Amino acid sequence: MSEGTRSIQEQIAEVQRHLSEARARIPKHTPPPALMVEIDELEEELERLEALVRPKTVAEQIAEVQQQLSEARARIPKHTPPPALMVEIDELEEELERLQSLKDA
């Protein structure tokens, strides 16, 4: 069955299954970067598909970005924060500002 003929719900179920399987493969110590990239891509695809079913309001998007930002900040170690984490935080802060400007407009 081609992707064009499958329903969005079937696609969501398949991505959720792949995401669950990928998360189950995360080792307790030092997860492989390729696995983390795979999980990130699956999460993004799941969000995209879910948005097709029910688009999020700006307020919902703001709440989601605030949650992600809070989680990212909680991961900052006391010494020598990883540059990738700091970039992630910067991007989340920029996205939050963008969404808040949409809400205020």
C-alpha positions in Angstrom: 0.0 0.0 0.0 1.5 3.3 -1.0 1.8 6.2 1.4 -0.7 8.2 -0.6 -3.4 5.6 -0.2 -2.9 4.9 3.6 -5.0 6.9 5.9 -3.4 9.5 8.2 -4.5 7.5 11.2 -2.7 4.4 9.8 0.4 6.5 9.2 0.3 7.9 12.8 0.0 4.4 14.2 3.0 3.2 12.2 5.2 6.1 13.2 4.1 5.6 16.9 5.1 2.0 16.6 8.5 2.8 15.1 9.1 5.5 17.7 8.3 3.1 20.5 10.7 0.5 19.0 13.4 3.1 18.7 13.0 4.3 22.2 13.2 0.7 23.5 16.6 0.5 21.8 18.1 3.4 23.8 20.9 2.0 26.0 21.2 3.1 29.6 24.6 4.8 28.9 25.8 6.8 25.9 23.0 6.5 23.3 24.2 6.3 19.7 23.8 9.7 17.9 22.2 7.9 14.9 19.5 6.4 17.2 18.8 9.8 18.7 18.5 11.4 15.2 16.1 8.6 14.2 14.0 9.3 17.3 14.0 13.0 16.6 12.9 12.4 13.0 10.1 10.1 14.0 8.9 12.6 16.6 8.8 15.3 14.0 7.0 13.1 11.5 4.4 12.2 14.2 3.8 15.9 15.0 3.4 16.6 11.3 0.9 13.8 10.8 -1.0 14.8 14.0 -1.2 18.4 12.8 -2.9 17.1 9.6 -5.6 15.5 11.7 -6.1 18.5 14.1 -4.0 21.6 13.7 -2.7 23.1 17.0 -3.8 26.5 18.1 -1.1 29.1 18.7 -1.7 28.8 22.5 -1.2 25.0 22.2 2.0 25.5 20.3 3.2 28.1 22.8 2.6 25.6 25.7 4.4 22.9 23.8 7.5 25.0 23.1 7.5 26.2 26.7 7.5 22.6 27.9 10.3 21.7 25.5 12.3 24.7 26.6 11.8 23.8 30.3 13.0 20.2 29.6 16.0 21.4 27.6 17.0 23.8 30.4 16.7 21.0 32.9 19.3 19.0 30.9 21.9 21.7 31.2 24.8 20.2 33.3 26.4 22.3 36.0 29.7 22.5 34.1 30.5 22.8 30.4 27.0 22.7 28.7 27.1 20.9 25.3 27.0 23.4 22.4 24.2 21.4 20.7 22.0 21.8 23.8 22.6 25.5 23.9 21.7 25.8 20.2 18.5 23.8 20.9 17.6 26.2 23.7 18.3 29.2 21.5 16.1 27.8 18.8 13.3 27.1 21.2 13.5 30.6 22.6 13.3 32.1 19.1 10.3 29.9 18.3 8.6 30.9 21.5 9.1 34.6 20.7 7.7 34.0 17.2 4.6 32.2 18.5 4.0 34.9 21.1 4.2 37.6 18.5 1.6 35.7 16.5 -0.6 35.5 19.5 -0.3 39.2 20.2 -1.0 40.2 16.6 
